[in-house]
Amino acid sequence: MRANAITDQKTYSLMAKAGFRFILYGLESASQESLDKLNKGETSQDIVKGAQMAKKAGLLVTGHFMLGYPGETRQTILATIKLACDLPFDFAQFYCAVPFPGSDRNSAGDFWRFSDHDVLGRSQEGGRGP
């Protein structure tokens, strides 16, 4: 679920009262630039607000994050991990960004090409990917 899909505490409380036990958010990244490239339609503040309201309602909260989008740096990845640690998640899961055939590569750059340096700043001998 997107963190900005529910914007009021009352709805989260009604969900808990109706028997919902947990909620899972596909948050992807703390980087607003990455969220914009992925057309997420939400901000990192939406993520913070949604997680806090869900937790306040008594729901178990899980955040799902993707690491390694084109254009991400070591700093943006560390910011995503920090966001996951700072929010009231009961569980956080991290995944490597993997492009699938037919996915919209234009929204996040060309997934099939990589820079000459990885996110840790190490040089990749041999130049570009396939």
N, CA, C and O of each residue as an XYZ file, in Angstrom:
520
protein
N       0.835     -1.161      0.000
C       0.000      0.000      0.000
C       0.894      1.244      0.000
O       1.975      1.239      0.589
N       0.451      2.269     -0.641
C       1.198      3.527     -0.609
C       0.919      4.235      0.707
O      -0.197      4.215      1.225
N       1.957      4.854      1.226
C       1.847      5.497      2.535
C       0.862      6.657      2.535
O       0.337      7.014      3.590
N       0.602      7.252      1.376
C      -0.315      8.391      1.325
C      -1.735      7.998      0.911
O      -2.559      8.871      0.637
N      -2.026      6.710      0.864
C      -3.353      6.257      0.447
C      -4.406      6.554      1.519
O      -5.572      6.791      1.202
N      -3.995      6.539      2.770
C      -4.887      6.874      3.882
C      -4.262      8.074      4.584
O      -3.095      8.029      4.975
N      -5.026      9.136      4.742
C      -4.440     10.366      5.265
C      -4.995     10.792      6.617
O      -4.666     11.874      7.102
N      -5.836      9.957      7.235
C      -6.405     10.361      8.526
C      -6.326      9.221      9.543
O      -6.422      8.044      9.197
N      -6.152      9.600     10.784
C      -6.034      8.633     11.871
C      -7.307      7.810     12.045
O      -7.237      6.631     12.392
N      -8.465      8.416     11.810
C      -9.748      7.728     12.002
C      -9.841      6.460     11.145
O     -10.315      5.423     11.610
N      -9.385      6.551      9.896
C      -9.459      5.378      9.005
C      -8.569      4.245      9.517
O      -8.978      3.084      9.511
N      -7.364      4.576      9.958
C      -6.490      3.543     10.527
C      -7.134      2.914     11.762
O      -7.079      1.697     11.939
N      -7.734      3.722     12.602
C      -8.389      3.200     13.805
C      -9.568      2.301     13.457
O      -9.783      1.273     14.098
N     -10.337      2.695     12.430
C     -11.448      1.860     11.978
C     -10.953      0.529     11.410
O     -11.582     -0.512     11.603
N      -9.822      0.576     10.712
C      -9.243     -0.663     10.189
C      -8.889     -1.610     11.334
O      -9.180     -2.805     11.270
N      -8.264     -1.076     12.377
C      -7.895     -1.905     13.527
C      -9.144     -2.460     14.212
O      -9.179     -3.630     14.594
N     -10.160     -1.624     14.364
C     -11.407     -2.055     14.995
C     -12.105     -3.146     14.173
O     -12.749     -4.037     14.726
N     -11.966     -3.061     12.846
C     -12.596     -4.038     11.950
C     -11.825     -5.367     11.902
O     -12.292     -6.333     11.298
N     -10.654     -5.412     12.535
C      -9.930     -6.673     12.584
C      -8.640     -6.715     11.780
O      -7.957     -7.739     11.765
N      -8.298     -5.620     11.114
C      -6.993     -5.582     10.438
C      -5.916     -5.709     11.503
O      -5.994     -5.076     12.556
N      -4.911     -6.529     11.223
C      -3.839     -6.722     12.201
C      -2.537     -6.086     11.763
O      -1.727     -5.692     12.602
N      -2.323     -5.979     10.463
C      -1.054     -5.413      9.994
C      -1.249     -4.698      8.672
O      -2.257     -4.863      7.985
N      -0.244     -3.895      8.341
C      -0.261     -3.157      7.081
C       1.154     -3.183      6.512
O       2.133     -3.073      7.250
N       1.249     -3.330      5.203
C       2.544     -3.380      4.527
C       2.627     -2.213      3.556
O       1.729     -1.990      2.744
N       3.727     -1.476      3.658
C       3.945     -0.339      2.771
C       5.093     -0.638      1.815
O       6.147     -1.115      2.235
N       4.891     -0.361      0.541
C       5.964     -0.403     -0.449
C       6.561      0.984     -0.542
O       6.121      1.804     -1.348
N       7.555      1.249      0.275
C       8.095      2.602      0.410
C       9.219      2.899     -0.567
O       9.396      4.047     -0.975
N       9.961      1.909     -0.939
C      11.050      1.988     -1.906
C      12.274      2.748     -1.423
O      13.340      2.144     -1.308
N      12.177      4.052     -1.133
C      13.381      4.853     -0.895
C      13.067      6.066     -0.036
O      11.939      6.558     -0.031
N      14.070      6.547      0.691
C      13.949      7.814      1.417
C      14.283      8.984      0.509
O      14.006     10.134      0.851
N      14.871      8.708     -0.638
C      15.285      9.751     -1.570
C      14.091     10.249     -2.377
O      13.467      9.490     -3.118
N      13.783     11.534     -2.222
C      12.671     12.094     -2.985
C      12.937     12.012     -4.481
O      12.011     11.813     -5.267
N      14.186     12.163     -4.875
C      14.543     12.056     -6.291
C      14.199     10.662     -6.829
O      13.642     10.537     -7.920
N      14.530      9.624     -6.067
C      14.190      8.259     -6.495
C      12.682      8.060     -6.532
O      12.158      7.472     -7.477
N      11.976      8.547     -5.508
C      10.515      8.409     -5.486
C       9.889      9.092     -6.698
O       8.950      8.567     -7.296
N      10.410     10.261     -7.057
C       9.892     10.977     -8.222
C      10.178     10.222     -9.514
O       9.302     10.110    -10.372
N      11.386      9.706     -9.662
C      11.736      8.947    -10.875
C      10.877      7.710    -11.026
O      10.589      7.278    -12.141
N      10.465      7.136     -9.896
C       9.652      5.927     -9.921
C       8.154      6.221     -9.981
O       7.324      5.312     -9.950
N       7.827      7.511    -10.068
C       6.419      7.914    -10.127
C       5.605      7.381     -8.954
O       4.465      6.951     -9.127
N       6.197      7.411     -7.757
C       5.501      6.898     -6.578
C       4.327      7.779     -6.174
O       3.356      7.285     -5.600
N       4.402      9.085     -6.467
C       3.298      9.964     -6.113
C       3.194     10.220     -4.620
O       2.127     10.582     -4.124
N       4.296     10.036     -3.899
C       4.297     10.309     -2.465
C       5.650     10.890     -2.065
O       6.629     10.809     -2.807
N       5.673     11.474     -0.880
C       6.901     12.064     -0.372
C       7.401     11.262      0.824
O       6.683     10.424      1.370
N       8.630     11.528      1.218
C       9.143     10.845      2.401
C       8.336     11.251      3.633
O       8.218     10.466      4.574
N       7.780     12.462      3.644
C       6.912     12.882      4.760
C       5.621     12.064      4.791
O       5.107     11.766      5.869
N       5.089     11.697      3.620
C       3.921     10.816      3.561
C       4.246      9.477      4.215
O       3.422      8.904      4.928
N       5.450      8.992      3.964
C       5.888      7.716      4.520
C       5.916      7.793      6.047
O       5.408      6.906      6.732
N       6.515      8.860      6.566
C       6.614      9.042      8.017
C       5.221      9.124      8.635
O       4.934      8.438      9.616
N       4.370      9.949      8.069
C       3.020     10.155      8.614
C       2.191      8.869      8.586
O       1.552      8.520      9.578
N       2.202      8.168      7.452
C       1.426      6.938      7.334
C       1.865      5.869      8.328
O       1.028      5.226      8.962
N       3.163      5.681      8.463
C       3.674      4.666      9.394
C       3.322      5.019     10.832
O       2.955      4.140     11.612
N       3.428      6.283     11.187
C       3.117      6.698     12.550
C       1.630      6.530     12.864
O       1.280      6.091     13.960
N       0.760      6.870     11.924
C      -0.682      6.723     12.164
C      -1.079      5.252     12.267
O      -1.892      4.887     13.116
N      -0.511      4.406     11.408
C      -0.831      2.981     11.457
C      -0.400      2.376     12.791
O      -1.138      1.595     13.391
N       0.784      2.736     13.245
C       1.289      2.224     14.516
C       0.429      2.716     15.674
O       0.118      1.949     16.585
N       0.043      3.990     15.645
C      -0.803      4.563     16.688
C      -2.136      3.820     16.791
O      -2.698      3.693     17.879
N      -2.638      3.329     15.653
C      -3.897      2.577     15.627
C      -3.725      1.154     16.150
O      -4.706      0.432     16.324
N      -2.480      0.751     16.401
C      -2.237     -0.578     16.933
C      -1.954     -1.637     15.886
O      -1.950     -2.829     16.194
N      -1.716     -1.212     14.643
C      -1.411     -2.172     13.585
C       0.068     -2.523     13.604
O       0.903     -1.695     13.970
N       0.390     -3.746     13.211
C       1.778     -4.111     12.948
C       2.144     -3.484     11.612
O       1.380     -3.579     10.651
N       3.294     -2.850     11.545
C       3.665     -2.085     10.350
C       4.934     -2.665      9.737
O       5.942     -2.851     10.419
N       4.867     -2.949      8.433
C       6.021     -3.446      7.692
C       6.349     -2.484      6.560
O       5.459     -2.019      5.848
N       7.637     -2.191      6.403
C       8.098     -1.357      5.309
C       8.949     -2.165      4.350
O       9.833     -2.908      4.776
N       8.690     -2.028      3.070
C       9.465     -2.707      2.030
C      10.256     -1.651      1.266
O       9.693     -0.667      0.785
N      11.562     -1.861      1.159
C      12.465     -0.888      0.555
C      13.274     -1.529     -0.558
O      13.648     -2.699     -0.475
N      13.539     -0.758     -1.595
C      14.375     -1.200     -2.713
C      15.668     -0.398     -2.679
O      15.647      0.819     -2.499
N      16.773     -1.073     -2.851
C      18.080     -0.418     -2.861
C      18.751     -0.635     -4.207
O      18.637     -1.707     -4.801
N      19.456      0.391     -4.686
C      20.232      0.238     -5.903
C      19.567      0.736     -7.164
O      19.931      0.315     -8.262
N      18.591      1.629     -7.028
C      18.017      2.234     -8.228
C      19.088      3.029     -8.960
O      20.007      3.547     -8.327
N      18.990      3.134    -10.261
C      19.943      3.970    -11.001
C      19.933      5.393    -10.430
O      18.878      5.976    -10.180
N      21.115      5.918    -10.237
C      21.249      7.263     -9.697
C      21.393      7.317     -8.189
O      21.752      8.357     -7.638
N      21.116      6.204     -7.511
C      21.302      6.200     -6.066
C      22.785      6.198     -5.731
O      23.617      5.698     -6.488
N      23.085      6.764     -4.589
C      24.458      6.811     -4.102
C      24.527      6.092     -2.757
O      23.515      5.675     -2.194
N      25.723      5.969     -2.279
C      25.906      5.373     -0.948
C      25.106      6.185      0.075
O      24.480      5.612      0.967
N      25.125      7.510     -0.052
C      24.420      8.372      0.889
C      22.905      8.180      0.830
O      22.253      8.149      1.874
N      22.335      8.051     -0.360
C      20.885      7.873     -0.452
C      20.467      6.501      0.062
O      19.395      6.357      0.650
N      21.300      5.502     -0.154
C      20.996      4.171      0.369
C      21.055      4.183      1.896
O      20.183      3.618      2.556
N      22.068      4.820      2.450
C      22.176      4.918      3.911
C      21.008      5.727      4.491
O      20.540      5.427      5.589
N      20.539      6.736      3.772
C      19.382      7.516      4.231
C      18.122      6.650      4.256
O      17.292      6.788      5.155
N      17.977      5.766      3.281
C      16.830      4.853      3.256
C      16.889      3.892      4.444
O      15.875      3.645      5.098
N      18.063      3.359      4.716
C      18.219      2.452      5.857
C      17.935      3.198      7.162
O      17.290      2.655      8.060
N      18.414      4.440      7.268
C      18.166      5.240      8.471
C      16.674      5.493      8.648
O      16.157      5.386      9.760
N      15.977      5.828      7.566
C      14.536      6.039      7.645
C      13.842      4.780      8.165
O      12.964      4.864      9.023
N      14.226      3.637      7.657
C      13.624      2.377      8.095
C      13.862      2.147      9.587
O      12.986      1.638     10.286
N      15.037      2.517     10.070
C      15.365      2.338     11.496
C      14.650      3.358     12.373
O      14.325      3.060     13.522
N      14.404      4.545     11.855
C      13.802      5.614     12.647
C      12.282      5.500     12.767
O      11.698      6.012     13.722
N      11.649      4.844     11.823
C      10.192      4.739     11.840
C       9.744      3.560     12.701
O      10.519      2.639     12.958
N       8.478      3.598     13.147
C       7.993      2.547     14.053
C       7.589      1.260     13.328
O       6.471      0.770     13.491
N       8.501      0.729     12.536
C       8.206     -0.515     11.832
C       8.413     -1.716     12.752
O       9.359     -1.763     13.538
N       7.521     -2.666     12.635
C       7.727     -3.939     13.324
C       8.645     -4.816     12.494
O       9.382     -5.646     13.027
N       8.594     -4.626     11.189
C       9.437     -5.367     10.259
C       9.849     -4.423      9.127
O       9.079     -3.551      8.724
N      11.050     -4.603      8.628
C      11.509     -3.872      7.446
C      12.218     -4.874      6.548
O      13.048     -5.657      7.010
N      11.890     -4.844      5.280
C      12.522     -5.743      4.330
C      13.167     -4.915      3.237
O      12.613     -3.918      2.774
N      14.350     -5.351      2.838
C      15.119     -4.639      1.821
C      15.358     -5.571      0.637
O      15.632     -6.759      0.807
N      15.250     -5.016     -0.550
C      15.414     -5.769     -1.782
C      16.366     -5.017     -2.702
O      16.468     -3.792     -2.638
N      17.049     -5.746     -3.542
C      17.860     -5.129     -4.595
C      16.941     -4.796     -5.761
O      16.100     -5.607     -6.148
N      17.103     -3.613     -6.313
C      16.296     -3.220     -7.469
C      16.675     -4.102     -8.652
O      17.842     -4.169     -9.038
N      15.688     -4.773     -9.220
C      15.909     -5.667    -10.358
C      14.905     -5.299    -11.443
O      13.698     -5.351    -11.204
N      15.373     -4.933    -12.616
C      14.438     -4.616    -13.697
C      13.886     -5.894    -14.323
O      14.623     -6.856    -14.537
N      12.624     -5.897    -14.607
C      12.020     -7.030    -15.284
C      11.679     -6.626    -16.709
O      11.343     -5.467    -16.955
N      11.759     -7.558    -17.653
C      11.405     -7.224    -19.031
C      10.008     -6.611    -19.090
O       9.059     -7.127    -18.501
N       9.909     -5.516    -19.804
C       8.629     -4.832    -19.939
C       8.402     -3.744    -18.909
O       7.439     -2.984    -19.014
N       9.285     -3.656    -17.903
C       9.107     -2.597    -16.905
C       9.452     -1.251    -17.537
O      10.178     -1.182    -18.529
N       8.924     -0.194    -16.949
C       9.138      1.142    -17.490
C      10.521      1.639    -17.109
O      10.703      2.248    -16.055
N      11.481      1.380    -17.959
C      12.855      1.779    -17.676
C      13.039      3.285    -17.808
O      13.981      3.837    -17.239
N      12.178      3.948    -18.531
C      12.334      5.395    -18.714
C      12.070      6.171    -17.438
O      12.596      7.271    -17.267
N      11.255      5.615    -16.524
C      10.915      6.357    -15.313
C      12.065      6.416    -14.324
O      12.065      7.272    -13.439
N      13.041      5.535    -14.447
C      14.157      5.538    -13.487
C      15.491      5.418    -14.199
O      16.459      4.929    -13.617
N      15.557      5.848    -15.423
C      16.816      5.724    -16.160
C      16.916      4.347    -16.799
O      15.977      3.554    -16.735
N      18.024      4.077    -17.396
C      18.221      2.807    -18.089
C      18.773      1.772    -17.114
O      19.959      1.792    -16.784
N      17.918      0.876    -16.661
C      18.328     -0.155    -15.713
C      19.410     -1.071    -16.272
O      20.168     -1.675    -15.512
N      19.484     -1.176    -17.574
C      20.391     -2.154    -18.161
C      21.813     -1.635    -18.290
O      22.711     -2.388    -18.667
N      22.031     -0.379    -17.987
C      23.365      0.216    -18.019
C      23.732      0.701    -16.626
O      22.885      1.216    -15.897
N      24.964      0.539    -16.270
C      25.418      0.962    -14.959
C      26.608      1.883    -15.111
O      27.332      1.812    -16.104
N      26.814      2.746    -14.130
C      27.944      3.663    -14.188
C      29.243      2.893    -13.970
O      29.235      1.710    -13.628
N      30.342      3.581    -14.172
C      31.647      2.951    -13.999
C      32.020      2.778    -12.534
O      33.058      2.190    -12.230
N      31.200      3.274    -11.629
C      31.451      3.123    -10.207
C      30.180      2.618     -9.534
O      29.079      3.079     -9.834
N      30.349      1.667     -8.621
C      29.185      1.192     -7.898
C      28.873      2.161     -6.755
O      29.590      3.143     -6.564
N      27.803      1.890     -5.990
C      27.364      2.821     -4.960
C      28.356      2.954     -3.814
O      28.251      3.895     -3.027
N      29.304      2.051     -3.699
C      30.320      2.148     -2.654
C      31.533      2.921     -3.135
O      32.474      3.137     -2.371
N      31.523      3.346     -4.413
C      32.600      4.150     -4.948
C      33.740      3.342     -5.537
O      34.784      3.895     -5.881
N      33.546      2.037     -5.655
C      34.613      1.203     -6.228
C      34.520      1.221     -7.750
O      33.423      1.192     -8.307
N      35.646      1.269     -8.411
C      35.687      1.244     -9.867
C      35.339     -0.158    -10.357
O      35.782     -1.156     -9.787
N      34.554     -0.217    -11.404
C      34.195     -1.501    -11.992
C      35.044     -1.695    -13.245
O      34.776     -1.081    -14.277
N      36.036     -2.520    -13.162
C      36.895     -2.784    -14.307
C      36.058     -3.405    -15.431
O      35.157     -4.206    -15.183
N      36.359     -3.038    -16.605
C      35.611     -3.594    -17.743
C      34.524     -2.683    -18.237
O      33.849     -3.005    -19.216
N      34.328     -1.535    -17.578
C      33.392     -0.551    -18.086
C      31.945     -0.855    -17.766
O      31.622     -1.249    -16.645
N      31.085     -0.678    -18.728
C      29.638     -0.758    -18.525
C      29.129     -2.189    -18.523
O      29.785     -3.127    -18.976
N      27.901     -2.301    -17.979
C      27.220     -3.598    -17.958
C      26.727     -3.967    -19.345
O      27.021     -3.273    -20.318
N      25.986     -5.044    -19.438
C      25.525     -5.520    -20.736
C      24.665     -4.526    -21.487
O      24.216     -4.813    -22.597
